[in-house]
Every structure is written in C-alpha cells, then in structure tokens.
Amino acid sequence: MAKIPITSGKVAIKALEKIGYNVVRTRGSHFRLSHKTKKPITIPGHSVLGKGLLRKILRDCDLSVEDFIVLLKK
C-alpha cells in the first residue's frame, strides 16, 4: 500500500475533477463536489489536508491511494 501524499485541498479538487467530480458550490473555504453516480463530497480548501481526512475523501470517492497518486501526476 502506498503512503498517502501530502496535498492541498485545491490540488485534490483538481485531481477529482479528472474523474468526473464538479464543484457545485463553495461556502467559506469548503468546496462541495458532486458526481453523477457517486455520492457528493466536501473538501476544505486548506493548504494541507490531514492524512485521515484525505483517506476519508478517497474512501467516499471509491479511489485507492495508488489511483489518487496517478491522478495527481496527470
């Protein structure tokens, strides 16, 4: 299993947009993303996302850490 990368909220949003998530709304520093078939998620626009929070976001998106790393490199 790969280590969870240290990333910001905005970089994570850009990676998730590559698989079909769209920013629906923002409130303060939090971004709400929706997908046609997957459940909506909320990502804070912080400069560093905690490892537990990023793991929860990936679990909600049905992504593995390895798949997320590939999306970051694209």
VEXLUM-233591 format. One line per field, with one value per residue (C-alpha): residue in one letter; chain; y, z, x. Coordinates in pm, 1 decimal. Layout:
seza = A_...
rodren = A_...
north = Y_...
up = Z_...
east = X_...
REM end
This chain:
seza = M_A_K_I_P_I_T_S_G_K_V_A_I_K_A_L_E_K_I_G_Y_N_V_V_R_T_R_G_S_H_F_R_L_S_H_K_T_K_K_P_I_T_I_P_G_H_S_V_L_G_K_G_L_L_R_K_I_L_R_D_C_D_L_S_V_E_D_F_I_V_L_L_K_K
rodren = A_A_A_A_A_A_A_A_A_A_A_A_A_A_A_A_A_A_A_A_A_A_A_A_A_A_A_A_A_A_A_A_A_A_A_A_A_A_A_A_A_A_A_A_A_A_A_A_A_A_A_A_A_A_A_A_A_A_A_A_A_A_A_A_A_A_A_A_A_A_A_A_A_A
north = 0.0_340.7_623.6_896.2_1203.4_1542.7_1767.1_2077.8_2087.5_2267.9_2011.3_1731.5_1902.2_1928.9_1558.2_1460.0_1675.8_1444.9_1155.3_1344.7_1542.1_1901.3_2186.2_2263.5_2532.4_2689.3_2819.0_2984.7_2768.5_2447.2_2314.1_2080.3_1837.8_1618.5_1326.6_1165.0_819.0_865.6_1041.9_1411.3_1510.1_1822.6_1923.0_2209.2_2446.9_2422.2_2432.6_2083.0_1811.3_1575.8_1213.6_1089.5_1340.3_1259.1_887.0_952.2_1155.5_878.0_617.5_822.7_851.3_476.8_551.1_378.3_574.3_444.3_565.1_907.0_934.9_858.6_1135.2_1379.8_1305.8_1358.4
up = 0.0_-96.8_150.1_144.3_-26.3_140.4_-73.8_-52.8_-89.7_-422.6_-570.0_-451.1_-615.4_-947.5_-929.9_-857.6_-1142.7_-1375.9_-1282.9_-1320.8_-998.9_-1038.3_-788.2_-715.7_-451.8_-205.6_141.0_311.9_244.8_179.2_-165.5_-235.6_-524.1_-692.4_-933.9_-1145.6_-989.5_-669.5_-351.1_-307.1_-100.3_75.8_62.8_263.1_66.7_323.2_230.8_376.9_414.9_706.8_628.9_793.6_609.3_274.2_338.9_415.7_95.8_-110.5_54.8_-27.3_-389.9_-414.3_-501.2_-379.0_-273.3_-579.3_-814.4_-646.7_-689.7_-1061.7_-1087.2_-918.2_-1175.5_-1478.7
east = 0.0_133.9_173.7_-87.7_59.2_66.3_-151.8_-364.7_-739.1_-726.2_-485.2_-713.8_-1011.3_-825.3_-740.3_-1100.8_-1228.7_-1034.7_-1265.6_-1592.1_-1644.0_-1763.1_-1759.6_-2123.2_-2084.1_-1844.7_-1907.1_-1616.8_-1314.9_-1509.8_-1591.4_-1884.6_-1825.6_-2083.4_-2067.3_-2337.3_-2308.8_-2105.2_-2201.4_-2117.1_-1815.6_-1691.7_-1326.3_-1174.8_-954.3_-674.9_-308.1_-253.6_-516.1_-473.2_-399.7_-718.0_-933.9_-774.7_-822.1_-1192.3_-1232.6_-1072.7_-1294.6_-1604.5_-1487.1_-1413.0_-1049.0_-738.3_-432.5_-246.5_-522.3_-519.3_-142.5_-183.9_-446.1_-209.1_61.9_-165.1
REM end
